[in-house]
Amino acid sequence: MNEQIQPSALSVTRPANKVRRRIFVQKHEAVIYGTVSIICFLALWELAWQLRLISPLFFSGPSAIVVQFWELLVHGNLLRDAAYSGKNFLIGFVLALVTGVPLGILLGWYKRLNLLFDPLINALYAMPRIALYPLIIIWFGIASGSKIFIVFLSAMLPILVNTVAGVRNIDPDLLKAARAFCAQDRQIFATVALPYSVPFILTGVRQGVAHGLIGVIIGELFAGSEGIGYMISYAGQMFQTDTLLVGVVVVMIAGMMLTALGERVRRHFQRWRPDHVGGR
Amino acid sequence: MTAAMAAPAASAHASAAAKLVIEHMSYRYFLEREESEFLAFSDVSLSVNDGEFVAIVGPSGCGKTTLLNVIAGLLPYDEGTMTIGGLPVQGPGINRSMVFQNASLLPWRTVFDNVRYGMEMQRRFEPALMTSRAEEMIRLVGLAGFEKRYPSELSGGMQQRANLARALATDPEVLLMDEPFAALDAQTREFMQAELLKIWSKSKKTVVFITHQIDEAVFLADRVVVMGTRPGRIKKEFPIAFERPRSLSLKRDPKFLATCDDVWRLIEQEAERINVLRAAE
C-alpha cells in the first residue's frame, strides 16, 4: 500500500504547482495583459524616439517626458500648477456632488418637479457646457471662480441625471414595505432612495469626474496664468512638446486615480451584492 | 351562496373581543390605460377576534390581496368602515404590520438591521429596545447565527423568516400576511407553515393571512374566509375546529381532507361561474 501511495502523492504535488500557477495567471489576467501591452507600446515609442523617427517639434519620447517631468517637479512650477488645478477641480466637484445628489433625489421622487425641470436639464445635459465658458468668464472673471464653476456645471449634470434615474428605478416592493411601517418621506429618502441610488450616483460620479477634468483643463487653456491647462497651453505656444506632454500625462494619471478611487467606493457600497464575494 | 349571506355572519362575530372589524367595504380602482373604473371587491364585511387566525382564500383576481393592502392602509378605501380595537382606521398605522409576498428586505442591510427596520420607521422604540427586540425576534423565527448575513446570502425560506421577524418586532395588534410562502418550494412551505404556527402560539397575535392554497389556509387558521370574484366579495366562512397545537400530520387526517374538499368545491363552483360568464361575453 505504501508503495502505491507514494508515487501518486508525488504526482499530485507536481500538478498542484502547475495548478497554482494557472490560478495565479487567471486571477491576474487583466494586470498581466495590461502591463504587457503598455510595456510594448512604451518600448516601441521609445525606440522610435531614440532612432529620431519623431521630431521633437511635433511630439516627444517617453524618456524625454520623464526627464522633463522631474525637471518641472524639482525646478519648475509643476507642483504649484497641479495644486491650483486640483484645488479648483476638488471644490467644483464637491459642490457638484452636494447639490447634484439631493436635487436628483428630489427630482426623481416628485413627479411634477421632474416634469417641470426635465426639459431644462435635458437641454443642459445635451449641450457641451464648455461652450458657456466665455459667458462664465464674464460672470466670474478669469481667476479661480470661473474654473470652479465650469467644473461644477460639467460634473453636476451627469451626477444629477444619474441620481434621478436611480430614484425612478427603486424597487416598488421596498417602498411599499417602508410605507407599511409608517415611514415618512424623509425616512424613505435616507433608508431606501439614497442607498438604492448609490450605484447610479457612482456612475454619475464617474462621468462627472471625466467631464469635470475636461472643464478644469479647458478653463485654464482659455484664460488665466496658472494650472496644468495653462502649462499645456503655454508649452504648446513655445513648441515645448515634452512639457506639454508632461501636462497631459499628469491629467491622465489624475483621471485614472480618481476612477480607481470611484471603483473602490462602488465596491464598498455594493459588498452586499451576491456577485461580489470577499473583499478584494 | 350569495354575498348577502356573508354580512350577517360577520356581524355575529362582531362581539366584544373583535379586534379588526370591516363593514360594507368596497374598493374601486381606476385603470388609466383602459380609462375605466373597476370594482376590486364589493360590500366586504369581516370581523376578526383578538388573537384569532383568519385565512382568506379565493381564486386569483378575487381582490384578496387588494383587501389586505386596504387593511394595511396602503390603499385608501372610500366605501364602508374599518376599525381596529374600536378605533377607525385610514392609512398605515403602528397597530398593523405586514409580511409581504416578496420578502422585500433591504438588500444592503443585514438580517439584524432589516429586522430593526420596521421599528426604526415607526420612531417609537428606544435604540436599546430596538436592539433587544430585534435579537429576540431573530431567535423566535430561528435565524439566530444569521444576524450578519445579507438577504442575498439567505435561502427563500430564511428571507421570509426575516420578513416575519421584522413585522413581529413592531409588536402590532394585527399581523397581515400576504401569501408569504407562495414563492417557496413545496417542502420549505410545509415546514414554514408548521413554524409559523409555533411562532404564532408564542406571540398570540391577531392574524389575517392571504393565500390561494386551500390546505395552507385550513391548516393554519381558526377560520377560513372564501372570497369569490367578479366582483370580489366574501362567499362563505368556514370555522376550523382542529385542535391546537397542530402538526403537519394533520394534513393527512381524513377530516382535514374533507374540510379542504368543502372549501375546494366552493371555489370550483366560483371558477365554473366565471367560465360561464366569460363564455357569455
Interface residues (C-beta under 8 A of the other chain):
Chain A: D171 D173 L174 K176 A177 A178 R179 A180 F181 C182 A183 Q187 T191 V192 P195 F269 W272 R273 P274
Chain B: A72 G73 L74 P92 G93 I94 R96 S97 M98 F100 N102 S104 L106 P107 W108 R109 Y117 G118 E120 M121 Q122 Y150 P151 S152 E153 T170
